Amino acid sequence: MPTPFPSRQAAPTSWSGVATTRSNTHNSEWRCTRCEKLLGVCRDGRMHLRFARGHEYLVGFPVQATCRGCGTLNNATAPMR
């Protein structure tokens, strides 16, 4: 029997308020809006996501991810400029 997921609160869809500790013209960090855990890195207009055990994904926008730290649902609609 599947285990129900607890309800998750959607995070704001804009990049404003997102902490960026390292940024240059090609790479920008995407962090959780609640706990600031690193979710991905924007590279050349696509989001690079890395998970445990070597799973990596390079995806286009919009991107939606659940923070592994606090469970907040985060959205990114476009690359940072």
N, C-alpha and C positions, 0 to 999 in steps of 0.2 A: 504494500500500500504506500503510495507516495506521501512524503512528509510535506505538509503545507509550509510555505514560506511566510515569515512574518511580514506585515505590511511595511513598505519602505517609503520614505519621504523623498520626493523628487527634489534634486538640487537645482538652483538657478541654471538657465541654459546659456547665459553669457559668460565671457571670460573675466568680467570685472569681479574683483574680490578674490580671485584665484591667486594663491601665492606662487611666485616664480622665483626660484633661487638661482637659476642659471639660465641665461637667455643670450642668444646671438641671432644673426639674421636667418639661420637655417634650422636651429634646434630650440624648442621651447618646451618646458615641462608642463604637464597637465596634472594638477593636484586636486585632491578631494576638497570640496568646499567646506566641509565640517572639520576634519582632522588633519588636513594637508598632507596626507600620505600620497606618494607618487603613484599615479595611475598610468601614465604613458608619456611619451615624448613625441612632439610634433616634428616631423622631418620632411622637408620638401613637399608640404601640402598634404601629407598623410600621417596618421597616428600610429606610432610603434608601441604595441602593448606586449609586455613580457609577464609570464606567469611562472609558477613553480614547475620544477622538473623539466626545464628547457622549452616550454611552450611559448612561442612568440608569434605575433600577428602584426601585419602591416595593413591597416584598414583606412578607408576613405571616410569622409564626413557626411552626415552627422554621426557622432560616436556617443554611445551610452554605456556606462560601466558602473557596477556596484563596487564600492570601496570594500576591500577585504578587511580593513581595520575596523570601520564603524558601521558598515552596512548602508551608507547613504548612496542613493542613486544619483549619479553625476552625468551631465550632458555637455557635449561640446558640439556646437552647430557648424563651426568654421574654424580654420587654422588661425592662430594668433598672428597679428600683424605688428 
